[in-house]
Amino acid sequence: MYDNYNYPPGADTPDAPWNEPIIPEKDFEIDVEFVMRKSVTVTTNNYVPSYPDEEGYVEPADTSDTNWEDAYDNSGHYTIPELLDELKGFIENEIPRVAANSGRGRALQRMLESCQNWECYDKTFELSE
């Protein structure tokens, strides 16, 4: 059957680890989804102010009709897709400055590819508790 080449008896069998076939790497298309959350401060005048009652108690401002997405956009914050576009621009400006086959050039190319083809299909803006 097998020439044991100084292996102990019973060690050189078809199921020995060194006799397992080498499976080549193969590319597979997968879907990736990340759910991220961040608390930020936005400034808006789109709310109903509250005033003290006779006893001095002040209700919180009424923000039930506030459009938080507009408040976010108008406060100068970047969304993740906007950040990816900005990063893509920085990388595209940097790539010509480094050798393509250098470690830095390969890393920049991988980052550029990772910035592409993201879709934002759900976003939520709400008042923090």
Secondary structure, DSSP 8 states (H G I E B T S, - for coil): ----TT--TT-SSTTSGGGS--------------------------SB---B-TTS-B---B-TT--HHHHHHHTT---HHHHHHHHHHHHHHHGGGS-TTSHHHHHHHHHHHHHSS------------
